[in-house]
Amino acid sequence: MGQRIKALRPDLRILAYPVWGLTLPPEKEIEEQMPAGWRLNVEASLPKKRRAIEAHLSQRGLVVKDDPNGFVLPEHLLEKMLQPYEIFIAS
């Protein structure tokens, strides 16, 4: 899963938060080993998370008005971001 980083404290674990990987189609095969990780229950925070996502127009690609093909996060990615859990990948 990418390059390993040597830490000054080797007992620390690096956790990654996938974003664009969530957009891969289910049938897409990845040649790397299946990553290990955790799900964190965030159900109680979903209303706040939804408001935060809606407030960040630049992160959703809704600020450039003169480019119809400009950057816009796909709707299915936004839906995945609003699940009742967060996914963290351990490396």
PDB file as gemmi writes it, atoms N, CA and C in Angstrom:
CRYST1    1.000    1.000    1.000  90.00  90.00  90.00 P 1                      
ATOM      1  N   MET A   1       0.827  -1.180   0.000  1.00  0.00           N  
ATOM      2  CA  MET A   1       0.000   0.000   0.000  1.00  0.00           C  
ATOM      3  C   MET A   1       0.867   1.236   0.000  1.00  0.00           C  
ATOM      4  N   GLY A   2       1.545   1.475  -1.035  1.00  0.00           N  
ATOM      5  CA  GLY A   2       2.342   2.679  -1.116  1.00  0.00           C  
ATOM      6  C   GLY A   2       3.654   2.549  -0.357  1.00  0.00           C  
ATOM      7  N   GLN A   3       4.322   3.657  -0.186  1.00  0.00           N  
ATOM      8  CA  GLN A   3       5.633   3.697   0.433  1.00  0.00           C  
ATOM      9  C   GLN A   3       5.510   3.761   1.942  1.00  0.00           C  
ATOM     10  N   ARG A   4       6.312   2.964   2.644  1.00  0.00           N  
ATOM     11  CA  ARG A   4       6.342   3.012   4.105  1.00  0.00           C  
ATOM     12  C   ARG A   4       7.243   4.156   4.543  1.00  0.00           C  
ATOM     13  N   ILE A   5       6.843   4.824   5.590  1.00  0.00           N  
ATOM     14  CA  ILE A   5       7.611   5.947   6.119  1.00  0.00           C  
ATOM     15  C   ILE A   5       8.234   5.508   7.432  1.00  0.00           C  
ATOM     16  N   LYS A   6       9.531   5.727   7.584  1.00  0.00           N  
ATOM     17  CA  LYS A   6      10.194   5.405   8.839  1.00  0.00           C  
ATOM     18  C   LYS A   6       9.905   6.514   9.833  1.00  0.00           C  
ATOM     19  N   ALA A   7       9.504   6.130  11.016  1.00  0.00           N  
ATOM     20  CA  ALA A   7       9.159   7.107  12.039  1.00  0.00           C  
ATOM     21  C   ALA A   7      10.225   7.150  13.116  1.00  0.00           C  
ATOM     22  N   LEU A   8      10.311   8.269  13.799  1.00  0.00           N  
ATOM     23  CA  LEU A   8      11.207   8.362  14.941  1.00  0.00           C  
ATOM     24  C   LEU A   8      10.713   7.468  16.067  1.00  0.00           C  
ATOM     25  N   ARG A   9       9.424   7.203  16.079  1.00  0.00           N  
ATOM     26  CA  ARG A   9       8.830   6.296  17.068  1.00  0.00           C  
ATOM     27  C   ARG A   9       8.202   5.143  16.308  1.00  0.00           C  
ATOM     28  N   PRO A  10       8.919   4.045  16.137  1.00  0.00           N  
ATOM     29  CA  PRO A  10       8.402   2.936  15.331  1.00  0.00           C  
ATOM     30  C   PRO A  10       7.166   2.265  15.917  1.00  0.00           C  
ATOM     31  N   ASP A  11       6.838   2.563  17.185  1.00  0.00           N  
ATOM     32  CA  ASP A  11       5.649   1.970  17.791  1.00  0.00           C  
ATOM     33  C   ASP A  11       4.369   2.700  17.379  1.00  0.00           C  
ATOM     34  N   LEU A  12       4.499   3.835  16.692  1.00  0.00           N  
ATOM     35  CA  LEU A  12       3.321   4.569  16.230  1.00  0.00           C  
ATOM     36  C   LEU A  12       2.807   3.945  14.943  1.00  0.00           C  
ATOM     37  N   ARG A  13       1.511   3.944  14.797  1.00  0.00           N  
ATOM     38  CA  ARG A  13       0.888   3.433  13.578  1.00  0.00           C  
ATOM     39  C   ARG A  13       0.372   4.586  12.733  1.00  0.00           C  
ATOM     40  N   ILE A  14       0.503   4.457  11.440  1.00  0.00           N  
ATOM     41  CA  ILE A  14      -0.010   5.474  10.528  1.00  0.00           C  
ATOM     42  C   ILE A  14      -1.370   5.001  10.022  1.00  0.00           C  
ATOM     43  N   LEU A  15      -2.361   5.867  10.144  1.00  0.00           N  
ATOM     44  CA  LEU A  15      -3.696   5.561   9.646  1.00  0.00           C  
ATOM     45  C   LEU A  15      -4.001   6.503   8.485  1.00  0.00           C  
ATOM     46  N   ALA A  16      -4.578   5.962   7.445  1.00  0.00           N  
ATOM     47  CA  ALA A  16      -4.948   6.753   6.273  1.00  0.00           C  
ATOM     48  C   ALA A  16      -6.469   6.797   6.168  1.00  0.00           C  
ATOM     49  N   TYR A  17      -6.964   7.904   5.656  1.00  0.00           N  
ATOM     50  CA  TYR A  17      -8.397   8.074   5.435  1.00  0.00           C  
ATOM     51  C   TYR A  17      -8.630   8.066   3.926  1.00  0.00           C  
ATOM     52  N   PRO A  18      -9.230   7.003   3.401  1.00  0.00           N  
ATOM     53  CA  PRO A  18      -9.415   6.935   1.954  1.00  0.00           C  
ATOM     54  C   PRO A  18     -10.492   7.910   1.482  1.00  0.00           C  
ATOM     55  N   VAL A  19     -10.238   8.545   0.373  1.00  0.00           N  
ATOM     56  CA  VAL A  19     -11.257   9.414  -0.212  1.00  0.00           C  
ATOM     57  C   VAL A  19     -11.548   8.921  -1.624  1.00  0.00           C  
ATOM     58  N   TRP A  20     -10.607   9.095  -2.551  1.00  0.00           N  
ATOM     59  CA  TRP A  20     -10.870   8.738  -3.945  1.00  0.00           C  
ATOM     60  C   TRP A  20     -10.998   7.238  -4.134  1.00  0.00           C  
ATOM     61  N   GLY A  21     -10.387   6.431  -3.274  1.00  0.00           N  
ATOM     62  CA  GLY A  21     -10.539   4.987  -3.370  1.00  0.00           C  
ATOM     63  C   GLY A  21     -11.973   4.541  -3.179  1.00  0.00           C  
ATOM     64  N   LEU A  22     -12.756   5.364  -2.505  1.00  0.00           N  
ATOM     65  CA  LEU A  22     -14.171   5.041  -2.302  1.00  0.00           C  
ATOM     66  C   LEU A  22     -14.963   5.117  -3.598  1.00  0.00           C  
ATOM     67  N   THR A  23     -14.379   5.703  -4.630  1.00  0.00           N  
ATOM     68  CA  THR A  23     -15.100   5.844  -5.897  1.00  0.00           C  
ATOM     69  C   THR A  23     -14.840   4.681  -6.852  1.00  0.00           C  
ATOM     70  N   LEU A  24     -13.964   3.754  -6.458  1.00  0.00           N  
ATOM     71  CA  LEU A  24     -13.680   2.621  -7.343  1.00  0.00           C  
ATOM     72  C   LEU A  24     -14.911   1.734  -7.484  1.00  0.00           C  
ATOM     73  N   PRO A  25     -15.190   1.253  -8.671  1.00  0.00           N  
ATOM     74  CA  PRO A  25     -16.331   0.344  -8.831  1.00  0.00           C  
ATOM     75  C   PRO A  25     -16.062  -0.976  -8.102  1.00  0.00           C  
ATOM     76  N   PRO A  26     -17.096  -1.624  -7.588  1.00  0.00           N  
ATOM     77  CA  PRO A  26     -16.915  -2.863  -6.820  1.00  0.00           C  
ATOM     78  C   PRO A  26     -16.182  -3.961  -7.591  1.00  0.00           C  
ATOM     79  N   GLU A  27     -16.322  -3.981  -8.917  1.00  0.00           N  
ATOM     80  CA  GLU A  27     -15.680  -5.039  -9.701  1.00  0.00           C  
ATOM     81  C   GLU A  27     -14.200  -4.750  -9.992  1.00  0.00           C  
ATOM     82  N   LYS A  28     -13.710  -3.570  -9.605  1.00  0.00           N  
ATOM     83  CA  LYS A  28     -12.311  -3.195  -9.858  1.00  0.00           C  
ATOM     84  C   LYS A  28     -11.386  -4.040  -8.992  1.00  0.00           C  
ATOM     85  N   GLU A  29     -10.454  -4.741  -9.644  1.00  0.00           N  
ATOM     86  CA  GLU A  29      -9.484  -5.549  -8.920  1.00  0.00           C  
ATOM     87  C   GLU A  29      -8.249  -4.702  -8.631  1.00  0.00           C  
ATOM     88  N   ILE A  30      -7.775  -4.789  -7.407  1.00  0.00           N  
ATOM     89  CA  ILE A  30      -6.584  -4.069  -6.989  1.00  0.00           C  
ATOM     90  C   ILE A  30      -5.502  -5.105  -6.752  1.00  0.00           C  
ATOM     91  N   GLU A  31      -4.342  -4.888  -7.346  1.00  0.00           N  
ATOM     92  CA  GLU A  31      -3.286  -5.892  -7.285  1.00  0.00           C  
ATOM     93  C   GLU A  31      -2.573  -5.942  -5.941  1.00  0.00           C  
ATOM     94  N   GLU A  32      -2.729  -4.913  -5.128  1.00  0.00           N  
ATOM     95  CA  GLU A  32      -2.070  -4.905  -3.824  1.00  0.00           C  
ATOM     96  C   GLU A  32      -2.846  -5.757  -2.829  1.00  0.00           C  
ATOM     97  N   GLN A  33      -2.166  -6.105  -1.731  1.00  0.00           N  
ATOM     98  CA  GLN A  33      -2.789  -6.882  -0.667  1.00  0.00           C  
ATOM     99  C   GLN A  33      -3.946  -6.078  -0.058  1.00  0.00           C  
ATOM    100  N   MET A  34      -5.013  -6.787   0.336  1.00  0.00           N  
ATOM    101  CA  MET A  34      -6.170  -6.138   0.945  1.00  0.00           C  
ATOM    102  C   MET A  34      -5.728  -5.387   2.207  1.00  0.00           C  
ATOM    103  N   PRO A  35      -6.044  -4.103   2.301  1.00  0.00           N  
ATOM    104  CA  PRO A  35      -5.595  -3.337   3.472  1.00  0.00           C  
ATOM    105  C   PRO A  35      -6.364  -3.730   4.733  1.00  0.00           C  
ATOM    106  N   ALA A  36      -5.705  -3.555   5.859  1.00  0.00           N  
ATOM    107  CA  ALA A  36      -6.347  -3.762   7.158  1.00  0.00           C  
ATOM    108  C   ALA A  36      -6.719  -2.393   7.703  1.00  0.00           C  
ATOM    109  N   GLY A  37      -7.709  -2.358   8.556  1.00  0.00           N  
ATOM    110  CA  GLY A  37      -8.099  -1.081   9.124  1.00  0.00           C  
ATOM    111  C   GLY A  37      -9.247  -1.213  10.097  1.00  0.00           C  
ATOM    112  N   TRP A  38      -9.905  -0.093  10.340  1.00  0.00           N  
ATOM    113  CA  TRP A  38     -10.987  -0.034  11.315  1.00  0.00           C  
ATOM    114  C   TRP A  38     -12.140   0.800  10.801  1.00  0.00           C  
ATOM    115  N   ARG A  39     -13.294   0.531  11.379  1.00  0.00           N  
ATOM    116  CA  ARG A  39     -14.458   1.390  11.182  1.00  0.00           C  
ATOM    117  C   ARG A  39     -14.739   2.071  12.514  1.00  0.00           C  
ATOM    118  N   LEU A  40     -14.952   3.354  12.454  1.00  0.00           N  
ATOM    119  CA  LEU A  40     -15.269   4.136  13.641  1.00  0.00           C  
ATOM    120  C   LEU A  40     -16.713   4.600  13.522  1.00  0.00           C  
ATOM    121  N   ASN A  41     -17.536   4.273  14.503  1.00  0.00           N  
ATOM    122  CA  ASN A  41     -18.942   4.664  14.485  1.00  0.00           C  
ATOM    123  C   ASN A  41     -19.051   6.176  14.697  1.00  0.00           C  
ATOM    124  N   VAL A  42     -19.637   6.865  13.726  1.00  0.00           N  
ATOM    125  CA  VAL A  42     -19.814   8.320  13.804  1.00  0.00           C  
ATOM    126  C   VAL A  42     -21.290   8.704  13.650  1.00  0.00           C  
ATOM    127  N   GLU A  43     -22.151   7.736  13.868  1.00  0.00           N  
ATOM    128  CA  GLU A  43     -23.583   7.962  13.639  1.00  0.00           C  
ATOM    129  C   GLU A  43     -24.107   9.176  14.397  1.00  0.00           C  
ATOM    130  N   ALA A  44     -23.662   9.361  15.630  1.00  0.00           N  
ATOM    131  CA  ALA A  44     -24.146  10.490  16.431  1.00  0.00           C  
ATOM    132  C   ALA A  44     -23.711  11.833  15.849  1.00  0.00           C  
ATOM    133  N   SER A  45     -22.645  11.838  15.049  1.00  0.00           N  
ATOM    134  CA  SER A  45     -22.113  13.086  14.480  1.00  0.00           C  
ATOM    135  C   SER A  45     -22.551  13.338  13.044  1.00  0.00           C  
ATOM    136  N   LEU A  46     -23.373  12.464  12.472  1.00  0.00           N  
ATOM    137  CA  LEU A  46     -23.749  12.614  11.061  1.00  0.00           C  
ATOM    138  C   LEU A  46     -24.408  13.960  10.730  1.00  0.00           C  
ATOM    139  N   PRO A  47     -25.310  14.480  11.551  1.00  0.00           N  
ATOM    140  CA  PRO A  47     -25.882  15.794  11.202  1.00  0.00           C  
ATOM    141  C   PRO A  47     -24.812  16.894  11.102  1.00  0.00           C  
ATOM    142  N   LYS A  48     -23.852  16.900  12.030  1.00  0.00           N  
ATOM    143  CA  LYS A  48     -22.772  17.895  11.980  1.00  0.00           C  
ATOM    144  C   LYS A  48     -21.884  17.660  10.763  1.00  0.00           C  
ATOM    145  N   LYS A  49     -21.598  16.409  10.476  1.00  0.00           N  
ATOM    146  CA  LYS A  49     -20.757  16.093   9.327  1.00  0.00           C  
ATOM    147  C   LYS A  49     -21.432  16.528   8.036  1.00  0.00           C  
ATOM    148  N   ARG A  50     -22.722  16.288   7.910  1.00  0.00           N  
ATOM    149  CA  ARG A  50     -23.470  16.707   6.715  1.00  0.00           C  
ATOM    150  C   ARG A  50     -23.397  18.228   6.550  1.00  0.00           C  
ATOM    151  N   ARG A  51     -23.599  18.963   7.632  1.00  0.00           N  
ATOM    152  CA  ARG A  51     -23.528  20.427   7.564  1.00  0.00           C  
ATOM    153  C   ARG A  51     -22.125  20.895   7.185  1.00  0.00           C  
ATOM    154  N   ALA A  52     -21.099  20.217   7.697  1.00  0.00           N  
ATOM    155  CA  ALA A  52     -19.717  20.593   7.362  1.00  0.00           C  
ATOM    156  C   ALA A  52     -19.445  20.372   5.876  1.00  0.00           C  
ATOM    157  N   ILE A  53     -19.875  19.248   5.347  1.00  0.00           N  
ATOM    158  CA  ILE A  53     -19.677  18.963   3.918  1.00  0.00           C  
ATOM    159  C   ILE A  53     -20.419  19.992   3.071  1.00  0.00           C  
ATOM    160  N   GLU A  54     -21.648  20.307   3.443  1.00  0.00           N  
ATOM    161  CA  GLU A  54     -22.438  21.281   2.682  1.00  0.00           C  
ATOM    162  C   GLU A  54     -21.833  22.675   2.747  1.00  0.00           C  
ATOM    163  N   ALA A  55     -21.129  22.997   3.835  1.00  0.00           N  
ATOM    164  CA  ALA A  55     -20.554  24.334   4.005  1.00  0.00           C  
ATOM    165  C   ALA A  55     -19.281  24.540   3.187  1.00  0.00           C  
ATOM    166  N   HIS A  56     -18.609  23.472   2.807  1.00  0.00           N  
ATOM    167  CA  HIS A  56     -17.339  23.589   2.100  1.00  0.00           C  
ATOM    168  C   HIS A  56     -17.547  23.458   0.588  1.00  0.00           C  
ATOM    169  N   LEU A  57     -18.079  24.513   0.006  1.00  0.00           N  
ATOM    170  CA  LEU A  57     -18.388  24.499  -1.427  1.00  0.00           C  
ATOM    171  C   LEU A  57     -17.151  24.245  -2.280  1.00  0.00           C  
ATOM    172  N   SER A  58     -16.003  24.785  -1.865  1.00  0.00           N  
ATOM    173  CA  SER A  58     -14.793  24.594  -2.670  1.00  0.00           C  
ATOM    174  C   SER A  58     -14.378  23.128  -2.701  1.00  0.00           C  
ATOM    175  N   GLN A  59     -14.651  22.390  -1.654  1.00  0.00           N  
ATOM    176  CA  GLN A  59     -14.306  20.975  -1.619  1.00  0.00           C  
ATOM    177  C   GLN A  59     -15.271  20.141  -2.456  1.00  0.00           C  
ATOM    178  N   ARG A  60     -16.417  20.693  -2.746  1.00  0.00           N  
ATOM    179  CA  ARG A  60     -17.410  19.989  -3.548  1.00  0.00           C  
ATOM    180  C   ARG A  60     -17.409  20.456  -4.994  1.00  0.00           C  
ATOM    181  N   GLY A  61     -16.543  21.416  -5.322  1.00  0.00           N  
ATOM    182  CA  GLY A  61     -16.426  21.865  -6.699  1.00  0.00           C  
ATOM    183  C   GLY A  61     -17.520  22.818  -7.127  1.00  0.00           C  
ATOM    184  N   LEU A  62     -18.103  23.509  -6.184  1.00  0.00           N  
ATOM    185  CA  LEU A  62     -19.233  24.378  -6.519  1.00  0.00           C  
ATOM    186  C   LEU A  62     -18.874  25.858  -6.521  1.00  0.00           C  
ATOM    187  N   VAL A  63     -17.615  26.183  -6.772  1.00  0.00           N  
ATOM    188  CA  VAL A  63     -17.223  27.594  -6.764  1.00  0.00           C  
ATOM    189  C   VAL A  63     -16.880  28.128  -8.152  1.00  0.00           C  
ATOM    190  N   VAL A  64     -16.491  27.257  -9.067  1.00  0.00           N  
ATOM    191  CA  VAL A  64     -16.153  27.695 -10.425  1.00  0.00           C  
ATOM    192  C   VAL A  64     -17.427  27.634 -11.256  1.00  0.00           C  
ATOM    193  N   LYS A  65     -17.878  28.772 -11.712  1.00  0.00           N  
ATOM    194  CA  LYS A  65     -19.153  28.840 -12.423  1.00  0.00           C  
ATOM    195  C   LYS A  65     -19.002  28.850 -13.944  1.00  0.00           C  
ATOM    196  N   ASP A  66     -17.771  29.128 -14.449  1.00  0.00           N  
ATOM    197  CA  ASP A  66     -17.595  29.278 -15.891  1.00  0.00           C  
ATOM    198  C   ASP A  66     -16.997  28.042 -16.562  1.00  0.00           C  
ATOM    199  N   ASP A  67     -16.906  26.914 -15.857  1.00  0.00           N  
ATOM    200  CA  ASP A  67     -16.349  25.693 -16.433  1.00  0.00           C  
ATOM    201  C   ASP A  67     -17.287  24.528 -16.129  1.00  0.00           C  
ATOM    202  N   PRO A  68     -18.160  24.175 -17.059  1.00  0.00           N  
ATOM    203  CA  PRO A  68     -19.123  23.106 -16.801  1.00  0.00           C  
ATOM    204  C   PRO A  68     -18.463  21.747 -16.576  1.00  0.00           C  
ATOM    205  N   ASN A  69     -17.209  21.581 -17.015  1.00  0.00           N  
ATOM    206  CA  ASN A  69     -16.495  20.327 -16.811  1.00  0.00           C  
ATOM    207  C   ASN A  69     -15.500  20.409 -15.654  1.00  0.00           C  
ATOM    208  N   GLY A  70     -15.604  21.471 -14.858  1.00  0.00           N  
ATOM    209  CA  GLY A  70     -14.675  21.667 -13.750  1.00  0.00           C  
ATOM    210  C   GLY A  70     -14.854  20.628 -12.659  1.00  0.00           C  
ATOM    211  N   PHE A  71     -13.961  20.665 -11.705  1.00  0.00           N  
ATOM    212  CA  PHE A  71     -13.932  19.705 -10.607  1.00  0.00           C  
ATOM    213  C   PHE A  71     -15.234  19.709  -9.810  1.00  0.00           C  
ATOM    214  N   VAL A  72     -15.826  18.546  -9.699  1.00  0.00           N  
ATOM    215  CA  VAL A  72     -17.003  18.346  -8.842  1.00  0.00           C  
ATOM    216  C   VAL A  72     -16.894  16.943  -8.257  1.00  0.00           C  
ATOM    217  N   LEU A  73     -17.012  16.845  -6.939  1.00  0.00           N  
ATOM    218  CA  LEU A  73     -17.023  15.522  -6.313  1.00  0.00           C  
ATOM    219  C   LEU A  73     -18.257  14.773  -6.777  1.00  0.00           C  
ATOM    220  N   PRO A  74     -18.094  13.510  -7.165  1.00  0.00           N  
ATOM    221  CA  PRO A  74     -19.255  12.740  -7.606  1.00  0.00           C  
ATOM    222  C   PRO A  74     -20.254  12.535  -6.465  1.00  0.00           C  
ATOM    223  N   GLU A  75     -21.512  12.567  -6.805  1.00  0.00           N  
ATOM    224  CA  GLU A  75     -22.567  12.417  -5.798  1.00  0.00           C  
ATOM    225  C   GLU A  75     -22.432  11.104  -5.035  1.00  0.00           C  
ATOM    226  N   HIS A  76     -22.036  10.018  -5.725  1.00  0.00           N  
ATOM    227  CA  HIS A  76     -21.908   8.743  -5.017  1.00  0.00           C  
ATOM    228  C   HIS A  76     -20.768   8.769  -3.995  1.00  0.00           C  
ATOM    229  N   LEU A  77     -19.756   9.614  -4.201  1.00  0.00           N  
ATOM    230  CA  LEU A  77     -18.696   9.759  -3.199  1.00  0.00           C  
ATOM    231  C   LEU A  77     -19.234  10.492  -1.979  1.00  0.00           C  
ATOM    232  N   LEU A  78     -20.004  11.535  -2.210  1.00  0.00           N  
ATOM    233  CA  LEU A  78     -20.599  12.259  -1.078  1.00  0.00           C  
ATOM    234  C   LEU A  78     -21.499  11.340  -0.259  1.00  0.00           C  
ATOM    235  N   GLU A  79     -22.243  10.469  -0.930  1.00  0.00           N  
ATOM    236  CA  GLU A  79     -23.095   9.516  -0.218  1.00  0.00           C  
ATOM    237  C   GLU A  79     -22.258   8.598   0.669  1.00  0.00           C  
ATOM    238  N   LYS A  80     -21.132   8.118   0.158  1.00  0.00           N  
ATOM    239  CA  LYS A  80     -20.262   7.244   0.952  1.00  0.00           C  
ATOM    240  C   LYS A  80     -19.657   7.986   2.140  1.00  0.00           C  
ATOM    241  N   MET A  81     -19.419   9.281   1.974  1.00  0.00           N  
ATOM    242  CA  MET A  81     -18.852  10.068   3.066  1.00  0.00           C  
ATOM    243  C   MET A  81     -19.853  10.273   4.197  1.00  0.00           C  
ATOM    244  N   LEU A  82     -21.112  10.027   3.925  1.00  0.00           N  
ATOM    245  CA  LEU A  82     -22.143  10.236   4.937  1.00  0.00           C  
ATOM    246  C   LEU A  82     -22.690   8.917   5.489  1.00  0.00           C  
ATOM    247  N   GLN A  83     -21.860   7.884   5.478  1.00  0.00           N  
ATOM    248  CA  GLN A  83     -22.223   6.623   6.109  1.00  0.00           C  
ATOM    249  C   GLN A  83     -22.092   6.790   7.624  1.00  0.00           C  
ATOM    250  N   PRO A  84     -22.683   5.898   8.412  1.00  0.00           N  
ATOM    251  CA  PRO A  84     -22.608   6.037   9.879  1.00  0.00           C  
ATOM    252  C   PRO A  84     -21.274   5.570  10.460  1.00  0.00           C  
ATOM    253  N   TYR A  85     -20.252   5.466   9.626  1.00  0.00           N  
ATOM    254  CA  TYR A  85     -18.934   5.075  10.117  1.00  0.00           C  
ATOM    255  C   TYR A  85     -17.856   5.737   9.252  1.00  0.00           C  
ATOM    256  N   GLU A  86     -16.682   5.906   9.832  1.00  0.00           N  
ATOM    257  CA  GLU A  86     -15.504   6.357   9.107  1.00  0.00           C  
ATOM    258  C   GLU A  86     -14.609   5.148   8.922  1.00  0.00           C  
ATOM    259  N   ILE A  87     -13.893   5.087   7.816  1.00  0.00           N  
ATOM    260  CA  ILE A  87     -12.976   4.000   7.541  1.00  0.00           C  
ATOM    261  C   ILE A  87     -11.555   4.538   7.660  1.00  0.00           C  
ATOM    262  N   PHE A  88     -10.720   3.813   8.387  1.00  0.00           N  
ATOM    263  CA  PHE A  88      -9.303   4.160   8.512  1.00  0.00           C  
ATOM    264  C   PHE A  88      -8.497   2.934   8.104  1.00  0.00           C  
ATOM    265  N   ILE A  89      -7.467   3.148   7.276  1.00  0.00           N  
ATOM    266  CA  ILE A  89      -6.615   2.070   6.803  1.00  0.00           C  
ATOM    267  C   ILE A  89      -5.285   2.162   7.537  1.00  0.00           C  
ATOM    268  N   ALA A  90      -4.834   1.032   8.086  1.00  0.00           N  
ATOM    269  CA  ALA A  90      -3.567   0.973   8.806  1.00  0.00           C  
ATOM    270  C   ALA A  90      -2.448   0.670   7.832  1.00  0.00           C  
ATOM    271  N   SER A  91      -1.297   1.289   8.051  1.00  0.00           N  
ATOM    272  CA  SER A  91      -0.138   0.976   7.216  1.00  0.00           C  
ATOM    273  C   SER A  91       1.043   0.662   8.098  1.00  0.00           C  
TER     274      SER A  91                                                      
END                                                                             
